[in-house]
Amino acid sequence: DAGVIQSPRHEVTEMGQEVTLRCKPISGHNSLFWYRQTMMRGLELLIYFNNNVPIDDSGMPEDRFSAKMPNASFSTLKIQPSEPRDSAVYFCASSLALGDYEQYFGPGTRLTVT
Amino acid sequence: AQTVTQSQPEMSVQEAETVTLSCTYDTSENNYYLFWYKQPPSRQMILVIRQEAYKQQNATENRFSVNFQKAAKSFSLKISDSQLGDTAMYFCAFLSSNTGKLIFGQGTTLQVKP
């Protein structure tokens, strides 16, 4: 079975540019999560969806960050405009449902903003 | 709010020996789940083991086992017969059944030496 798919795997962009990260959850999973990992702050939950509906976006650091889930098989995380401090690894994860099921992670996108 | 603490930033073990990674957590919830994830240099987050809070029996997965002490809010991971491939960062994580949020500890870097 295919796991969680993320693209791109690496992204290098200049400050001020728009960045869009993409995620395809495991088929049949109803919950999707976006995380950010940095050395300083570790793994942080940014936002999560259940049945395509955003449930909690309190982890989104600023208005420059936005996320959408237009259907059950696709989600995007957008940063506009990007800043050097956004450099991190961004993970997408999915689970069967909220609360009682383990989350399976994608390979991550390493974002570098220069 | 829930917190997860891993007090050992780095550990090392000789190949074939046993090592225990510590984790404590704080919560007022009664229904929750605990996990250990492994992150090797490839940065893929891999689920190692899962424990349901309502189960008294400690979870085991081959060479990996946990010591779950609910009253003490402690959840340690024991790796037996350590292998070079076990070298990775290990994250303890708490999953709230109420919110579906997965909260991670800071991680412990484990090096297995030949």
Interface residues (C-beta under 8 A of the other chain):
Chain A: S31 F33 G42 L43 L45 Y48 N50 I55 D56 V89 F91 A93 S95 L98 G99 D100 E102 Q103 Y104 F105 P107 G108 R110
Chain B: Y33 F35 Y37 S42 R43 Q44 M45 I46 L47 R50 F91 L95 S96 S97 N98 T99 G100 K101 L102 I103 F104 G105 Q106 G107
